[in-house]
Amino acid sequence: MGPVANDSTLPVIDDYMSGIYTKEEAVKRLLPQNLTDQYAFLTERAIRILIFERSEMIK
């Protein structure tokens, strides 16, 4: 489980990896983005315990 990256996340991470931003500066720039959470089910066991409840069509 963790935050979903949006279009402004990757440039900050790229700049951090390139040494443009310090860790502190990168975190400062990423925190106000209010990213929503995503979930990853990485094993067959994790997928087997999921129960489908419903779906909804959004127009």
PyMOL Python script that loads the backbone (N, CA, C, O; Angstrom):
from pymol import cmd

cmd.read_pdbstr("""\
ATOM      1  N   MET A   1       0.848  -1.169   0.000  1.00  0.00           N
ATOM      2  CA  MET A   1       0.000   0.000   0.000  1.00  0.00           C
ATOM      3  C   MET A   1       0.892   1.229   0.000  1.00  0.00           C
ATOM      4  O   MET A   1       1.895   1.279   0.712  1.00  0.00           O
ATOM      5  N   GLY A   2       0.527   2.209  -0.792  1.00  0.00           N
ATOM      6  CA  GLY A   2       1.300   3.431  -0.830  1.00  0.00           C
ATOM      7  C   GLY A   2       0.676   4.448  -1.750  1.00  0.00           C
ATOM      8  O   GLY A   2      -0.275   4.143  -2.470  1.00  0.00           O
ATOM      9  N   PRO A   3       1.207   5.661  -1.732  1.00  0.00           N
ATOM     10  CA  PRO A   3       0.634   6.725  -2.540  1.00  0.00           C
ATOM     11  C   PRO A   3       0.805   6.496  -4.044  1.00  0.00           C
ATOM     12  O   PRO A   3       1.819   5.966  -4.496  1.00  0.00           O
ATOM     13  N   VAL A   4      -0.197   6.903  -4.793  1.00  0.00           N
ATOM     14  CA  VAL A   4      -0.163   6.843  -6.251  1.00  0.00           C
ATOM     15  C   VAL A   4       0.588   8.072  -6.757  1.00  0.00           C
ATOM     16  O   VAL A   4       0.278   9.199  -6.371  1.00  0.00           O
ATOM     17  N   ALA A   5       1.561   7.852  -7.612  1.00  0.00           N
ATOM     18  CA  ALA A   5       2.299   8.972  -8.185  1.00  0.00           C
ATOM     19  C   ALA A   5       1.428   9.684  -9.211  1.00  0.00           C
ATOM     20  O   ALA A   5       0.660   9.048  -9.933  1.00  0.00           O
ATOM     21  N   ASN A   6       1.551  11.000  -9.271  1.00  0.00           N
ATOM     22  CA  ASN A   6       0.836  11.753 -10.301  1.00  0.00           C
ATOM     23  C   ASN A   6       1.864  12.395 -11.239  1.00  0.00           C
ATOM     24  O   ASN A   6       3.061  12.136 -11.115  1.00  0.00           O
ATOM     25  N   ASP A   7       1.410  13.216 -12.160  1.00  0.00           N
ATOM     26  CA  ASP A   7       2.300  13.787 -13.179  1.00  0.00           C
ATOM     27  C   ASP A   7       3.396  14.674 -12.615  1.00  0.00           C
ATOM     28  O   ASP A   7       4.423  14.864 -13.265  1.00  0.00           O
ATOM     29  N   SER A   8       3.205  15.220 -11.424  1.00  0.00           N
ATOM     30  CA  SER A   8       4.246  16.088 -10.868  1.00  0.00           C
ATOM     31  C   SER A   8       5.193  15.342  -9.928  1.00  0.00           C
ATOM     32  O   SER A   8       6.154  15.926  -9.427  1.00  0.00           O
ATOM     33  N   THR A   9       4.933  14.071  -9.689  1.00  0.00           N
ATOM     34  CA  THR A   9       5.791  13.289  -8.794  1.00  0.00           C
ATOM     35  C   THR A   9       7.102  12.894  -9.470  1.00  0.00           C
ATOM     36  O   THR A   9       8.176  13.068  -8.895  1.00  0.00           O
ATOM     37  N   LEU A  10       7.015  12.371 -10.674  1.00  0.00           N
ATOM     38  CA  LEU A  10       8.207  11.857 -11.357  1.00  0.00           C
ATOM     39  C   LEU A  10       9.299  12.909 -11.553  1.00  0.00           C
ATOM     40  O   LEU A  10      10.468  12.595 -11.327  1.00  0.00           O
ATOM     41  N   PRO A  11       8.980  14.150 -11.964  1.00  0.00           N
ATOM     42  CA  PRO A  11      10.056  15.140 -12.098  1.00  0.00           C
ATOM     43  C   PRO A  11      10.799  15.398 -10.784  1.00  0.00           C
ATOM     44  O   PRO A  11      12.012  15.609 -10.792  1.00  0.00           O
ATOM     45  N   VAL A  12      10.086  15.384  -9.665  1.00  0.00           N
ATOM     46  CA  VAL A  12      10.745  15.595  -8.375  1.00  0.00           C
ATOM     47  C   VAL A  12      11.677  14.423  -8.077  1.00  0.00           C
ATOM     48  O   VAL A  12      12.805  14.624  -7.627  1.00  0.00           O
ATOM     49  N   ILE A  13      11.210  13.208  -8.324  1.00  0.00           N
ATOM     50  CA  ILE A  13      12.044  12.029  -8.087  1.00  0.00           C
ATOM     51  C   ILE A  13      13.250  12.034  -9.017  1.00  0.00           C
ATOM     52  O   ILE A  13      14.364  11.732  -8.590  1.00  0.00           O
ATOM     53  N   ASP A  14      13.036  12.375 -10.283  1.00  0.00           N
ATOM     54  CA  ASP A  14      14.160  12.472 -11.232  1.00  0.00           C
ATOM     55  C   ASP A  14      15.192  13.492 -10.771  1.00  0.00           C
ATOM     56  O   ASP A  14      16.394  13.234 -10.828  1.00  0.00           O
ATOM     57  N   ASP A  15      14.722  14.653 -10.312  1.00  0.00           N
ATOM     58  CA  ASP A  15      15.650  15.687  -9.840  1.00  0.00           C
ATOM     59  C   ASP A  15      16.402  15.240  -8.588  1.00  0.00           C
ATOM     60  O   ASP A  15      17.575  15.572  -8.416  1.00  0.00           O
ATOM     61  N   TYR A  16      15.732  14.491  -7.717  1.00  0.00           N
ATOM     62  CA  TYR A  16      16.408  13.950  -6.534  1.00  0.00           C
ATOM     63  C   TYR A  16      17.477  12.941  -6.958  1.00  0.00           C
ATOM     64  O   TYR A  16      18.604  12.982  -6.465  1.00  0.00           O
ATOM     65  N   MET A  17      17.118  12.030  -7.877  1.00  0.00           N
ATOM     66  CA  MET A  17      18.074  11.010  -8.323  1.00  0.00           C
ATOM     67  C   MET A  17      19.259  11.638  -9.056  1.00  0.00           C
ATOM     68  O   MET A  17      20.364  11.094  -9.038  1.00  0.00           O
ATOM     69  N   SER A  18      19.028  12.781  -9.700  1.00  0.00           N
ATOM     70  CA  SER A  18      20.108  13.477 -10.416  1.00  0.00           C
ATOM     71  C   SER A  18      20.950  14.352  -9.501  1.00  0.00           C
ATOM     72  O   SER A  18      21.951  14.924  -9.932  1.00  0.00           O
ATOM     73  N   GLY A  19      20.548  14.457  -8.242  1.00  0.00           N
ATOM     74  CA  GLY A  19      21.310  15.264  -7.291  1.00  0.00           C
ATOM     75  C   GLY A  19      20.905  16.728  -7.258  1.00  0.00           C
ATOM     76  O   GLY A  19      21.549  17.525  -6.575  1.00  0.00           O
ATOM     77  N   ILE A  20      19.862  17.099  -7.976  1.00  0.00           N
ATOM     78  CA  ILE A  20      19.402  18.491  -7.985  1.00  0.00           C
ATOM     79  C   ILE A  20      18.755  18.844  -6.651  1.00  0.00           C
ATOM     80  O   ILE A  20      18.982  19.926  -6.110  1.00  0.00           O
ATOM     81  N   TYR A  21      17.937  17.912  -6.117  1.00  0.00           N
ATOM     82  CA  TYR A  21      17.289  18.121  -4.821  1.00  0.00           C
ATOM     83  C   TYR A  21      17.927  17.226  -3.776  1.00  0.00           C
ATOM     84  O   TYR A  21      18.320  16.096  -4.065  1.00  0.00           O
ATOM     85  N   THR A  22      18.027  17.737  -2.565  1.00  0.00           N
ATOM     86  CA  THR A  22      18.400  16.898  -1.433  1.00  0.00           C
ATOM     87  C   THR A  22      17.181  16.056  -1.062  1.00  0.00           C
ATOM     88  O   THR A  22      16.077  16.301  -1.549  1.00  0.00           O
ATOM     89  N   LYS A  23      17.386  15.071  -0.205  1.00  0.00           N
ATOM     90  CA  LYS A  23      16.259  14.256   0.254  1.00  0.00           C
ATOM     91  C   LYS A  23      15.215  15.129   0.935  1.00  0.00           C
ATOM     92  O   LYS A  23      14.015  14.954   0.724  1.00  0.00           O
ATOM     93  N   GLU A  24      15.669  16.059   1.742  1.00  0.00           N
ATOM     94  CA  GLU A  24      14.753  16.946   2.467  1.00  0.00           C
ATOM     95  C   GLU A  24      13.929  17.806   1.507  1.00  0.00           C
ATOM     96  O   GLU A  24      12.728  17.985   1.707  1.00  0.00           O
ATOM     97  N   GLU A  25      14.579  18.343   0.458  1.00  0.00           N
ATOM     98  CA  GLU A  25      13.877  19.179  -0.523  1.00  0.00           C
ATOM     99  C   GLU A  25      12.870  18.355  -1.317  1.00  0.00           C
ATOM    100  O   GLU A  25      11.759  18.816  -1.579  1.00  0.00           O
ATOM    101  N   ALA A  26      13.250  17.145  -1.698  1.00  0.00           N
ATOM    102  CA  ALA A  26      12.336  16.285  -2.451  1.00  0.00           C
ATOM    103  C   ALA A  26      11.104  15.958  -1.613  1.00  0.00           C
ATOM    104  O   ALA A  26       9.980  16.043  -2.110  1.00  0.00           O
ATOM    105  N   VAL A  27      11.300  15.589  -0.358  1.00  0.00           N
ATOM    106  CA  VAL A  27      10.166  15.285   0.527  1.00  0.00           C
ATOM    107  C   VAL A  27       9.287  16.518   0.698  1.00  0.00           C
ATOM    108  O   VAL A  27       8.060  16.417   0.677  1.00  0.00           O
ATOM    109  N   LYS A  28       9.906  17.668   0.864  1.00  0.00           N
ATOM    110  CA  LYS A  28       9.154  18.922   1.014  1.00  0.00           C
ATOM    111  C   LYS A  28       8.276  19.187  -0.207  1.00  0.00           C
ATOM    112  O   LYS A  28       7.153  19.671  -0.071  1.00  0.00           O
ATOM    113  N   ARG A  29       8.783  18.872  -1.395  1.00  0.00           N
ATOM    114  CA  ARG A  29       8.025  19.104  -2.622  1.00  0.00           C
ATOM    115  C   ARG A  29       6.942  18.039  -2.848  1.00  0.00           C
ATOM    116  O   ARG A  29       5.927  18.320  -3.486  1.00  0.00           O
ATOM    117  N   LEU A  30       7.148  16.832  -2.335  1.00  0.00           N
ATOM    118  CA  LEU A  30       6.182  15.755  -2.544  1.00  0.00           C
ATOM    119  C   LEU A  30       5.046  15.760  -1.527  1.00  0.00           C
ATOM    120  O   LEU A  30       3.932  15.358  -1.862  1.00  0.00           O
ATOM    121  N   LEU A  31       5.289  16.195  -0.316  1.00  0.00           N
ATOM    122  CA  LEU A  31       4.271  16.122   0.747  1.00  0.00           C
ATOM    123  C   LEU A  31       2.972  16.859   0.436  1.00  0.00           C
ATOM    124  O   LEU A  31       1.909  16.306   0.717  1.00  0.00           O
ATOM    125  N   PRO A  32       2.983  18.066  -0.123  1.00  0.00           N
ATOM    126  CA  PRO A  32       1.718  18.767  -0.320  1.00  0.00           C
ATOM    127  C   PRO A  32       0.847  18.226  -1.456  1.00  0.00           C
ATOM    128  O   PRO A  32      -0.215  18.787  -1.727  1.00  0.00           O
ATOM    129  N   GLN A  33       1.264  17.164  -2.116  1.00  0.00           N
ATOM    130  CA  GLN A  33       0.528  16.680  -3.281  1.00  0.00           C
ATOM    131  C   GLN A  33      -0.742  15.909  -2.924  1.00  0.00           C
ATOM    132  O   GLN A  33      -1.549  15.630  -3.811  1.00  0.00           O
ATOM    133  N   ASN A  34      -0.942  15.559  -1.661  1.00  0.00           N
ATOM    134  CA  ASN A  34      -2.148  14.842  -1.233  1.00  0.00           C
ATOM    135  C   ASN A  34      -2.471  13.656  -2.146  1.00  0.00           C
ATOM    136  O   ASN A  34      -3.569  13.565  -2.696  1.00  0.00           O
ATOM    137  N   LEU A  35      -1.521  12.771  -2.297  1.00  0.00           N
ATOM    138  CA  LEU A  35      -1.687  11.626  -3.184  1.00  0.00           C
ATOM    139  C   LEU A  35      -2.604  10.586  -2.544  1.00  0.00           C
ATOM    140  O   LEU A  35      -2.544  10.357  -1.336  1.00  0.00           O
ATOM    141  N   THR A  36      -3.445   9.964  -3.350  1.00  0.00           N
ATOM    142  CA  THR A  36      -4.314   8.909  -2.844  1.00  0.00           C
ATOM    143  C   THR A  36      -3.538   7.597  -2.764  1.00  0.00           C
ATOM    144  O   THR A  36      -2.486   7.449  -3.385  1.00  0.00           O
ATOM    145  N   ASP A  37      -4.063   6.655  -2.000  1.00  0.00           N
ATOM    146  CA  ASP A  37      -3.375   5.378  -1.822  1.00  0.00           C
ATOM    147  C   ASP A  37      -3.745   4.383  -2.913  1.00  0.00           C
ATOM    148  O   ASP A  37      -4.845   4.411  -3.466  1.00  0.00           O
ATOM    149  N   GLN A  38      -2.799   3.511  -3.201  1.00  0.00           N
ATOM    150  CA  GLN A  38      -3.031   2.392  -4.098  1.00  0.00           C
ATOM    151  C   GLN A  38      -2.633   1.118  -3.361  1.00  0.00           C
ATOM    152  O   GLN A  38      -1.852   1.158  -2.411  1.00  0.00           O
ATOM    153  N   TYR A  39      -3.169   0.009  -3.800  1.00  0.00           N
ATOM    154  CA  TYR A  39      -2.873  -1.275  -3.177  1.00  0.00           C
ATOM    155  C   TYR A  39      -2.308  -2.210  -4.233  1.00  0.00           C
ATOM    156  O   TYR A  39      -2.772  -2.218  -5.373  1.00  0.00           O
ATOM    157  N   ALA A  40      -1.312  -2.992  -3.859  1.00  0.00           N
ATOM    158  CA  ALA A  40      -0.720  -3.974  -4.763  1.00  0.00           C
ATOM    159  C   ALA A  40      -0.853  -5.358  -4.141  1.00  0.00           C
ATOM    160  O   ALA A  40      -0.455  -5.571  -2.996  1.00  0.00           O
ATOM    161  N   PHE A  41      -1.411  -6.289  -4.891  1.00  0.00           N
ATOM    162  CA  PHE A  41      -1.551  -7.672  -4.450  1.00  0.00           C
ATOM    163  C   PHE A  41      -0.542  -8.474  -5.260  1.00  0.00           C
ATOM    164  O   PHE A  41      -0.758  -8.744  -6.441  1.00  0.00           O
ATOM    165  N   LEU A  42       0.548  -8.848  -4.630  1.00  0.00           N
ATOM    166  CA  LEU A  42       1.704  -9.360  -5.361  1.00  0.00           C
ATOM    167  C   LEU A  42       1.859 -10.868  -5.344  1.00  0.00           C
ATOM    168  O   LEU A  42       2.775 -11.393  -5.977  1.00  0.00           O
ATOM    169  N   THR A  43       0.995 -11.578  -4.642  1.00  0.00           N
ATOM    170  CA  THR A  43       1.114 -13.032  -4.614  1.00  0.00           C
ATOM    171  C   THR A  43      -0.223 -13.660  -4.972  1.00  0.00           C
ATOM    172  O   THR A  43      -1.271 -13.025  -4.856  1.00  0.00           O
ATOM    173  N   GLU A  44      -0.175 -14.911  -5.408  1.00  0.00           N
ATOM    174  CA  GLU A  44      -1.401 -15.652  -5.703  1.00  0.00           C
ATOM    175  C   GLU A  44      -2.266 -15.754  -4.450  1.00  0.00           C
ATOM    176  O   GLU A  44      -3.490 -15.648  -4.527  1.00  0.00           O
ATOM    177  N   ARG A  45      -1.638 -15.957  -3.308  1.00  0.00           N
ATOM    178  CA  ARG A  45      -2.397 -16.073  -2.053  1.00  0.00           C
ATOM    179  C   ARG A  45      -3.159 -14.784  -1.763  1.00  0.00           C
ATOM    180  O   ARG A  45      -4.324 -14.828  -1.367  1.00  0.00           O
ATOM    181  N   ALA A  46      -2.512 -13.639  -1.957  1.00  0.00           N
ATOM    182  CA  ALA A  46      -3.168 -12.350  -1.722  1.00  0.00           C
ATOM    183  C   ALA A  46      -4.354 -12.167  -2.659  1.00  0.00           C
ATOM    184  O   ALA A  46      -5.400 -11.669  -2.245  1.00  0.00           O
ATOM    185  N   ILE A  47      -4.201 -12.557  -3.897  1.00  0.00           N
ATOM    186  CA  ILE A  47      -5.284 -12.418  -4.867  1.00  0.00           C
ATOM    187  C   ILE A  47      -6.442 -13.359  -4.536  1.00  0.00           C
ATOM    188  O   ILE A  47      -7.604 -12.988  -4.703  1.00  0.00           O
ATOM    189  N   ARG A  48      -6.138 -14.572  -4.070  1.00  0.00           N
ATOM    190  CA  ARG A  48      -7.189 -15.547  -3.748  1.00  0.00           C
ATOM    191  C   ARG A  48      -8.077 -15.088  -2.598  1.00  0.00           C
ATOM    192  O   ARG A  48      -9.245 -15.470  -2.545  1.00  0.00           O
ATOM    193  N   ILE A  49      -7.561 -14.287  -1.686  1.00  0.00           N
ATOM    194  CA  ILE A  49      -8.391 -13.885  -0.546  1.00  0.00           C
ATOM    195  C   ILE A  49      -9.276 -12.674  -0.854  1.00  0.00           C
ATOM    196  O   ILE A  49     -10.113 -12.294  -0.036  1.00  0.00           O
ATOM    197  N   LEU A  50      -9.095 -12.075  -2.018  1.00  0.00           N
ATOM    198  CA  LEU A  50      -9.956 -10.955  -2.401  1.00  0.00           C
ATOM    199  C   LEU A  50     -11.357 -11.459  -2.731  1.00  0.00           C
ATOM    200  O   LEU A  50     -11.518 -12.540  -3.297  1.00  0.00           O
ATOM    201  N   ILE A  51     -12.347 -10.686  -2.381  1.00  0.00           N
ATOM    202  CA  ILE A  51     -13.733 -11.028  -2.682  1.00  0.00           C
ATOM    203  C   ILE A  51     -14.339  -9.886  -3.487  1.00  0.00           C
ATOM    204  O   ILE A  51     -14.359  -8.739  -3.038  1.00  0.00           O
ATOM    205  N   PHE A  52     -14.834 -10.210  -4.686  1.00  0.00           N
ATOM    206  CA  PHE A  52     -15.493  -9.209  -5.519  1.00  0.00           C
ATOM    207  C   PHE A  52     -16.850  -8.883  -4.916  1.00  0.00           C
ATOM    208  O   PHE A  52     -17.655  -9.785  -4.685  1.00  0.00           O
ATOM    209  N   GLU A  53     -17.114  -7.616  -4.659  1.00  0.00           N
ATOM    210  CA  GLU A  53     -18.387  -7.220  -4.070  1.00  0.00           C
ATOM    211  C   GLU A  53     -19.314  -6.563  -5.068  1.00  0.00           C
ATOM    212  O   GLU A  53     -20.502  -6.884  -5.100  1.00  0.00           O
ATOM    213  N   ARG A  54     -18.814  -5.663  -5.875  1.00  0.00           N
ATOM    214  CA  ARG A  54     -19.674  -4.971  -6.831  1.00  0.00           C
ATOM    215  C   ARG A  54     -18.820  -4.182  -7.814  1.00  0.00           C
ATOM    216  O   ARG A  54     -17.621  -3.993  -7.612  1.00  0.00           O
ATOM    217  N   SER A  55     -19.455  -3.736  -8.861  1.00  0.00           N
ATOM    218  CA  SER A  55     -18.831  -2.814  -9.798  1.00  0.00           C
ATOM    219  C   SER A  55     -19.828  -1.689 -10.062  1.00  0.00           C
ATOM    220  O   SER A  55     -21.015  -1.797  -9.755  1.00  0.00           O
ATOM    221  N   GLU A  56     -19.317  -0.628 -10.628  1.00  0.00           N
ATOM    222  CA  GLU A  56     -20.179   0.542 -10.884  1.00  0.00           C
ATOM    223  C   GLU A  56     -19.712   1.202 -12.163  1.00  0.00           C
ATOM    224  O   GLU A  56     -18.518   1.436 -12.349  1.00  0.00           O
ATOM    225  N   MET A  57     -20.654   1.504 -13.046  1.00  0.00           N
ATOM    226  CA  MET A  57     -20.344   2.203 -14.298  1.00  0.00           C
ATOM    227  C   MET A  57     -20.351   3.691 -14.029  1.00  0.00           C
ATOM    228  O   MET A  57     -21.332   4.230 -13.518  1.00  0.00           O
ATOM    229  N   ILE A  58     -19.262   4.357 -14.369  1.00  0.00           N
ATOM    230  CA  ILE A  58     -19.158   5.808 -14.182  1.00  0.00           C
ATOM    231  C   ILE A  58     -19.148   6.465 -15.547  1.00  0.00           C
ATOM    232  O   ILE A  58     -18.343   6.121 -16.412  1.00  0.00           O
ATOM    233  N   LYS A  59     -20.057   7.421 -15.731  1.00  0.00           N
ATOM    234  CA  LYS A  59     -20.141   8.110 -17.024  1.00  0.00           C
ATOM    235  C   LYS A  59     -19.556   9.485 -16.952  1.00  0.00           C
ATOM    236  O   LYS A  59     -19.544  10.204 -17.951  1.00  0.00           O
TER     237      LYS A  59
END
""", "prot")
cmd.dss("prot")
cmd.show_as("cartoon", "prot")
cmd.util.cbc("prot")
cmd.orient("prot")
